[in-house]
Amino acid sequence: MKRPIPASVLQFMDKIEKACGDQHSDWALNFRTSFANTLETTLKTYEDGTSFLLTGDIPAMWLRDSTAQMKPYLFLAKEDPEINQIISGLIKRQFRYICIDPYANAFNEEENGKGHQTDHTQMNPWIWERKYEIDSLCYPVQLAYLLYQETGSTDHFNDDFHKGVQLILDLWTTEQDHNQSPYTFERDTWRKEDTLTHNGKGTPVAVTGMTWSGFRPSDDACQYGYLIPSNMFAVVALSYVETLYTELFKDSTTANKAARLKADIKRGIANHALVTNGKGKTIYAYEVDGFGNSSIMDDANIPSLLAAPYLGFCQKDDPIYLATRQTILSSENPYYYQGKAASGIGSSHTPENYIWHIALALQGLTALEKKDKEDMLNLLVATDAGTHLMHEGFDVDDPSQYTREWFSWANMMFCELLLDYLGYQIQA
């Protein structure tokens, strides 16, 4: 049964439809379908004031996806107490989950033992999956900060939030030297991307100042342990923590802890993440191990190298970012595919020659020119296979061949790009 749509959301969709005009009525149709879909089909709210969001066709909540699914509703949260409460409730549940286990990436709605319970790691009945990914901790911090920044709301800063922040700071500090980490992960599977090598510890890494990640935001294993886009996002998330604990909570101990960790990671990125591409230009690597090994690539999932300015790590016109962008939007990136219908970034998570609507939306969000944003909106609508919704990956030669009919994160990335094009922007 679909959830009723709040009046403020209906009014906002009407406003966006009017702004699109007759020239872009197809944008408006996709916006209306996608913007409503998340509230109608993925959201549950509870009497304890928390909110749970399905990722879509998987009956679990990802810390990363749920943030991205809610972020565009921030534009309504200041004026609509119901939307504000939904977002606040999501943050409360995210931090409740982080307090259960900060290494887990996806959780069950109840303590029901569903998900990957046979994985060789410290599972419990709340956890759907325990693939450790840095971004799973960045995203809830981001949403908590942005709700406060956009609305002045502080209701979500409860005991779980403060406990969760300390767990995040401690975990990221521990994972600066992964040899000392208690975390291991192995899965009985033929798919090597779903498990970690070296008895569940992953490939060896040197100490660099950066913080280690077992898996990418695709939920696929890292080739090398220092995932640069996620360390970039950690720098931004730590800035949020530093600001909140300095200005709002007046807690200099936590603020200083975040500041030191942020400085370590930034220094690690500067010292270890810069490599040379095939044309001799300095760019950011996707992953490094601190021993000199690195990968030149990008993945469709966010955080990605393409996303660096979208996340707030750098400006869109930063020279190293622009060189990196040019590289990853070329054949030098093994996951950049070109076809008859489209070209863009895909993932090892989906078939070869499949590119992602999330990455296309992000390409538009990080473009310098408005015309490029317009072109990307047209491409997104043209490749929706007539569903008026976004998908995960689709064939570059035939968009009617796609993965995931119901993928809320992708829908909301389309909405975010359209809102950005129309001048609605949330500063990261």
C-alpha positions as CSV (number, residue, x, y, z in Angstrom):
1,M,0.0,0.0,0.0
2,K,1.4,3.4,-1.0
3,R,2.0,6.0,1.7
4,P,0.0,9.3,1.2
5,I,2.1,12.2,-0.1
6,P,2.3,15.3,2.2
7,A,0.6,18.4,0.8
8,S,3.9,20.3,0.8
9,V,5.5,17.7,-1.4
10,L,2.5,17.8,-3.8
11,Q,2.8,21.6,-3.9
12,F,6.5,21.4,-4.5
13,M,6.1,19.0,-7.4
14,D,3.6,21.4,-8.9
15,K,6.1,24.2,-8.5
16,I,8.9,22.2,-10.2
17,E,6.5,21.1,-13.0
18,K,5.7,24.8,-13.7
19,A,9.4,25.7,-13.7
20,C,10.1,23.0,-16.3
21,G,7.5,24.4,-18.6
22,D,6.2,22.9,-21.8
23,Q,9.8,22.6,-23.2
24,H,10.8,20.1,-20.5
25,S,7.5,18.5,-19.6
26,D,9.3,15.1,-19.8
27,W,11.7,16.3,-17.0
28,A,8.7,17.2,-14.9
29,L,7.0,13.9,-15.4
30,N,10.1,12.0,-14.3
31,F,10.6,14.3,-11.3
32,R,7.0,13.8,-10.2
33,T,7.3,10.1,-10.5
34,S,10.7,9.8,-8.8
35,F,10.2,12.4,-6.1
36,A,7.0,10.8,-4.9
37,N,8.3,7.3,-5.2
38,T,10.7,7.4,-2.3
39,L,8.0,8.6,0.2
40,E,5.3,6.3,-1.3
41,T,7.2,3.1,-1.5
42,T,10.3,3.1,0.7
43,L,9.5,5.0,3.9
44,K,8.2,3.7,7.2
45,T,7.8,5.8,10.4
46,Y,7.4,4.6,13.9
47,E,5.8,5.8,17.2
48,D,9.3,6.2,18.7
49,G,9.9,9.0,16.2
50,T,12.3,7.1,14.0
51,S,12.1,6.5,10.2
52,F,13.2,3.4,8.2
53,L,13.9,3.5,4.4
54,L,14.1,0.5,2.2
55,T,16.8,0.9,-0.5
56,G,14.1,-0.2,-2.9
57,D,13.9,-3.8,-4.1
58,I,16.1,-5.1,-1.2
59,P,14.3,-5.3,2.2
60,A,17.0,-3.6,4.2
61,M,18.2,0.0,5.0
62,W,21.7,1.1,3.8
63,L,23.1,4.0,5.8
64,R,24.5,5.5,2.6
65,D,21.4,5.0,0.4
66,S,18.9,6.2,3.0
67,T,20.7,9.5,3.3
68,A,20.8,10.0,-0.5
69,Q,17.1,9.1,-0.7
70,M,16.2,11.8,1.8
71,K,18.6,14.6,0.9
72,P,16.4,16.4,-1.7
73,Y,13.6,16.7,0.8
74,L,15.8,19.0,2.9
75,F,14.4,21.8,0.7
76,L,11.0,21.3,2.3
77,A,12.1,20.5,5.9
78,K,12.3,24.1,7.0
79,E,8.6,24.8,6.2
80,D,7.0,21.4,6.8
81,P,7.2,19.9,10.3
82,E,6.2,16.5,8.9
83,I,9.1,16.3,6.5
84,N,11.5,17.7,9.2
85,Q,10.3,14.9,11.5
86,I,10.8,12.2,8.9
87,I,14.4,13.3,8.2
88,S,15.1,13.7,11.9
89,G,13.7,10.3,12.5
90,L,15.9,8.8,9.9
91,I,19.0,10.3,11.5
92,K,17.9,8.9,14.9
93,R,17.6,5.4,13.4
94,Q,20.9,5.7,11.5
95,F,22.8,6.6,14.6
96,R,20.9,3.9,16.6
97,Y,22.2,1.4,14.0
98,I,25.8,2.9,14.2
99,C,25.7,2.3,17.9
100,I,24.8,-1.3,17.3
101,D,27.8,-1.8,15.0
102,P,29.7,1.0,13.2
103,Y,31.3,-1.6,10.9
104,A,27.9,-2.6,9.3
105,N,26.6,-1.0,6.1
106,A,23.0,-2.3,6.0
107,F,20.5,-3.1,8.7
108,N,17.2,-4.9,9.2
109,E,14.0,-3.1,10.1
110,E,13.7,-5.3,13.2
111,E,16.0,-7.7,15.1
112,N,14.9,-10.5,12.7
113,G,18.1,-12.2,11.6
114,K,17.6,-11.5,7.9
115,G,20.3,-10.9,5.4
116,H,23.8,-12.3,5.2
117,Q,23.9,-14.1,8.5
118,T,26.3,-16.8,7.3
119,D,29.1,-14.3,6.6
120,H,32.3,-14.9,8.6
121,T,32.3,-11.7,10.7
122,Q,30.6,-10.5,13.9
123,M,27.0,-10.6,12.7
124,N,23.9,-10.0,14.9
125,P,20.2,-10.2,14.1
126,W,19.9,-6.4,13.4
127,I,22.5,-6.5,10.7
128,W,21.6,-7.3,7.0
129,E,25.3,-7.0,5.9
130,R,28.6,-6.1,7.6
131,K,30.8,-4.9,4.8
132,Y,32.7,-2.0,6.3
133,E,32.6,1.1,4.1
134,I,33.8,4.5,5.2
135,D,31.0,6.2,3.4
136,S,28.4,4.4,5.5
137,L,29.5,6.6,8.4
138,C,30.0,9.8,6.4
139,Y,26.5,10.0,5.1
140,P,24.6,10.0,8.4
141,V,27.0,12.7,9.7
142,Q,26.3,14.7,6.5
143,L,22.5,14.4,6.8
144,A,22.6,15.4,10.5
145,Y,24.7,18.4,9.8
146,L,22.6,19.5,6.8
147,L,19.3,19.2,8.6
148,Y,20.7,21.5,11.3
149,Q,22.2,23.9,8.8
150,E,19.1,24.1,6.7
151,T,16.5,24.3,9.4
152,G,18.1,25.0,12.8
153,S,16.6,21.7,14.1
154,T,18.6,20.0,16.9
155,D,16.1,17.3,18.0
156,H,18.2,14.6,16.2
157,F,21.2,15.4,18.3
158,N,20.3,12.8,20.9
159,D,22.5,10.4,23.0
160,D,22.8,7.9,20.1
161,F,24.1,10.7,17.9
162,H,26.8,11.7,20.4
163,K,27.7,8.1,21.1
164,G,27.8,7.3,17.4
165,V,30.1,10.2,16.7
166,Q,32.6,8.9,19.2
167,L,32.4,5.4,17.7
168,I,33.0,6.9,14.2
169,L,36.0,8.9,15.4
170,D,37.5,5.9,17.2
171,L,36.9,3.5,14.3
172,W,38.5,5.8,11.8
173,T,41.4,6.3,14.1
174,T,41.8,2.5,14.6
175,E,41.6,2.0,10.8
176,Q,44.5,4.4,10.2
177,D,46.5,1.3,11.2
178,H,44.5,-1.6,9.9
179,N,47.0,-4.1,11.3
180,Q,45.6,-3.2,14.7
181,S,41.9,-3.6,13.6
182,P,39.5,-6.2,15.0
183,Y,37.6,-6.2,11.7
184,T,37.6,-9.2,9.4
185,F,35.1,-10.2,6.7
186,E,34.8,-13.3,4.6
187,R,31.9,-14.7,2.6
188,D,31.5,-18.2,1.1
189,T,31.1,-17.2,-2.5
190,W,32.4,-17.6,-6.1
191,R,32.3,-13.8,-6.5
192,K,35.7,-12.4,-5.4
193,E,34.3,-8.9,-5.0
194,D,32.1,-10.1,-2.1
195,T,34.9,-11.2,0.2
196,L,38.2,-9.9,1.6
197,T,41.5,-11.7,1.0
198,H,44.3,-12.5,3.5
199,N,42.0,-14.3,6.0
200,G,39.4,-11.5,5.9
201,K,41.8,-8.6,6.5
202,G,42.1,-7.5,2.8
203,T,45.2,-6.7,0.9
204,P,48.1,-5.3,3.0
205,V,48.4,-1.6,3.5
206,A,51.0,0.8,5.0
207,V,50.2,3.5,7.5
208,T,49.5,6.7,5.6
209,G,47.3,8.9,7.8
210,M,44.3,7.9,5.8
211,T,41.7,5.5,7.1
212,W,41.1,2.1,5.7
213,S,38.0,0.7,4.0
214,G,37.2,-2.9,3.3
215,F,34.6,-2.2,0.6
216,R,33.6,0.4,-2.0
217,P,30.2,2.1,-2.0
218,S,29.3,-0.5,-4.6
219,D,29.6,-3.0,-1.8
220,D,32.5,-4.6,-3.8
221,A,35.8,-5.2,-2.1
222,C,38.6,-2.6,-2.4
223,Q,41.6,-3.7,-4.5
224,Y,43.8,-1.5,-2.3
225,G,42.7,-0.5,1.2
226,Y,42.8,3.3,1.0
227,L,39.7,4.3,-1.0
228,I,40.5,7.9,-2.0
229,P,36.9,9.2,-2.7
230,S,35.7,7.9,0.7
231,N,38.7,9.5,2.5
232,M,37.8,12.7,0.8
233,F,34.2,12.4,2.1
234,A,35.6,11.6,5.6
235,V,37.5,14.9,5.5
236,V,34.2,16.7,4.8
237,A,32.3,14.7,7.5
238,L,35.0,15.5,10.0
239,S,34.7,19.2,9.2
240,Y,31.0,18.9,10.1
241,V,31.8,17.2,13.4
242,E,34.4,19.8,14.2
243,T,32.0,22.6,13.4
244,L,29.1,21.1,15.4
245,Y,31.2,20.3,18.5
246,T,32.9,23.8,18.4
247,E,29.9,26.0,17.7
248,L,26.8,24.1,19.0
249,F,27.9,21.6,21.6
250,K,31.0,23.6,23.0
251,D,32.9,20.3,23.3
252,S,36.5,21.2,22.4
253,T,37.8,17.6,23.2
254,T,35.6,16.1,20.4
255,A,36.2,19.0,18.1
256,N,40.0,18.7,18.4
257,K,39.8,14.9,18.0
258,A,37.9,15.4,14.7
259,A,40.3,18.2,13.6
260,R,43.4,16.1,14.2
261,L,41.9,13.1,12.3
262,K,40.9,15.4,9.4
263,A,44.4,16.8,9.1
264,D,45.9,13.3,9.1
265,I,43.6,12.1,6.3
266,K,44.1,15.3,4.2
267,R,47.8,14.9,4.6
268,G,47.6,11.2,3.6
269,I,45.6,12.1,0.5
270,A,48.1,14.8,-0.5
271,N,51.1,12.5,0.1
272,H,49.8,9.2,-1.4
273,A,46.7,9.8,-3.6
274,L,48.3,11.8,-6.4
275,V,49.4,9.8,-9.5
276,T,50.2,10.5,-13.1
277,N,47.7,9.5,-15.9
278,G,48.6,8.3,-19.4
279,K,49.1,11.8,-20.6
280,G,51.5,12.7,-17.8
281,K,49.0,14.9,-15.8
282,T,48.6,14.7,-12.1
283,I,45.3,13.2,-11.0
284,Y,43.8,11.5,-8.0
285,A,44.0,7.7,-7.8
286,Y,40.9,5.8,-7.0
287,E,42.6,3.5,-4.5
288,V,46.2,3.2,-3.1
289,D,47.9,0.9,-0.5
290,G,50.6,3.2,0.8
291,F,53.3,0.9,-0.7
292,G,53.2,2.7,-4.1
293,N,50.4,0.6,-5.7
294,S,47.4,2.5,-7.1
295,S,44.4,2.2,-9.4
296,I,43.4,4.7,-12.1
297,M,39.6,4.3,-12.4
298,D,36.3,5.4,-11.0
299,D,33.1,3.6,-10.0
300,A,29.5,4.8,-10.6
301,N,28.6,4.7,-6.9
302,I,29.1,7.7,-4.7
303,P,31.5,8.6,-3.1
304,S,33.5,8.6,-6.3
305,L,36.3,10.7,-7.7
306,L,33.8,12.4,-10.0
307,A,31.9,13.3,-6.8
308,A,34.7,15.2,-5.1
309,P,33.2,18.7,-5.5
310,Y,29.6,17.4,-5.0
311,L,30.8,16.0,-1.6
312,G,32.4,19.3,-0.7
313,F,36.0,18.2,-0.8
314,C,37.1,20.7,-3.6
315,Q,35.8,23.2,-6.1
316,K,34.4,22.1,-9.5
317,D,37.2,24.1,-11.2
318,D,40.1,22.7,-9.2
319,P,42.8,21.8,-11.7
320,I,43.6,18.4,-10.3
321,Y,40.0,17.5,-10.1
322,L,39.4,18.7,-13.7
323,A,42.4,16.5,-14.8
324,T,41.0,13.6,-12.8
325,R,37.5,14.1,-14.3
326,Q,38.8,14.2,-17.8
327,T,40.7,10.9,-17.2
328,I,37.8,9.0,-15.6
329,L,35.4,10.2,-18.4
330,S,37.7,8.5,-20.9
331,S,38.8,5.0,-21.9
332,E,41.6,5.2,-19.3
333,N,38.9,4.4,-16.8
334,P,38.1,0.7,-17.3
335,Y,34.5,1.3,-16.2
336,Y,33.8,4.1,-18.7
337,Y,31.7,2.7,-21.5
338,Q,30.5,4.3,-24.8
339,G,27.6,3.1,-26.9
340,K,24.9,4.1,-29.4
341,A,22.5,5.4,-26.7
342,A,24.8,6.9,-24.1
343,S,28.3,7.0,-22.6
344,G,29.3,7.2,-18.9
345,I,30.6,5.4,-15.9
346,G,29.6,1.9,-14.9
347,S,30.8,-0.5,-12.2
348,S,32.3,-3.9,-11.6
349,H,29.0,-4.4,-9.7
350,T,27.0,-4.6,-12.9
351,P,27.6,-6.1,-16.4
352,E,30.2,-4.7,-18.8
353,N,28.9,-1.9,-21.0
354,Y,26.2,-1.0,-18.4
355,I,26.4,2.6,-17.2
356,W,24.6,4.0,-14.2
357,H,22.0,6.7,-13.9
358,I,23.6,7.8,-10.6
359,A,26.9,8.5,-12.3
360,L,25.2,10.4,-15.1
361,A,23.3,12.6,-12.6
362,L,26.5,13.2,-10.8
363,Q,28.2,14.1,-14.1
364,G,25.6,16.8,-14.5
365,L,25.8,18.0,-10.8
366,T,29.5,18.5,-11.1
367,A,29.5,20.2,-14.6
368,L,30.7,23.7,-14.9
369,E,28.2,24.8,-17.6
370,K,24.4,24.8,-17.3
371,K,24.1,23.5,-20.8
372,D,25.9,20.3,-19.8
373,K,23.4,19.9,-16.9
374,E,20.5,20.3,-19.4
375,D,22.1,17.7,-21.8
376,M,22.4,15.3,-18.9
377,L,18.8,15.7,-17.8
378,N,17.7,15.0,-21.4
379,L,19.9,11.9,-21.5
380,L,18.6,10.6,-18.2
381,V,15.0,10.9,-19.4
382,A,15.8,9.4,-22.7
383,T,17.3,6.3,-21.1
384,D,14.6,5.5,-18.5
385,A,13.2,2.7,-20.8
386,G,9.8,4.4,-20.7
387,T,9.3,3.8,-16.9
388,H,9.7,7.5,-15.9
389,L,12.1,6.2,-13.2
390,M,15.8,5.8,-12.9
391,H,17.5,2.4,-12.7
392,E,20.9,1.1,-11.6
393,G,22.8,0.2,-14.8
394,F,21.7,0.1,-18.4
395,D,23.2,-1.1,-21.6
396,V,24.9,1.8,-23.5
397,D,23.4,0.4,-26.8
398,D,20.0,-0.5,-25.5
399,P,18.6,1.3,-22.4
400,S,15.6,-1.1,-22.3
401,Q,18.1,-3.6,-20.9
402,Y,18.7,-2.5,-17.3
403,T,19.2,-3.6,-13.7
404,R,16.9,-2.8,-10.8
405,E,13.4,-1.7,-11.6
406,W,13.1,0.0,-8.2
407,F,16.2,1.9,-7.0
408,S,15.3,4.9,-4.9
409,W,18.8,6.3,-4.7
410,A,19.0,6.7,-8.5
411,N,15.5,8.3,-8.6
412,M,16.6,10.9,-6.0
413,M,19.8,11.7,-7.8
414,F,17.8,12.6,-10.9
415,C,15.6,14.9,-8.7
416,E,18.7,16.5,-7.2
417,L,20.1,17.3,-10.6
418,L,16.9,18.8,-11.8
419,L,16.6,20.9,-8.6
420,D,20.2,22.0,-9.1
421,Y,19.5,23.1,-12.6
422,L,16.5,25.1,-11.4
423,G,18.7,26.8,-8.8
424,Y,17.9,24.7,-5.7
425,Q,21.2,24.0,-4.0
426,I,22.3,22.7,-0.7
427,Q,25.9,23.7,0.1
428,A,27.8,20.7,1.3
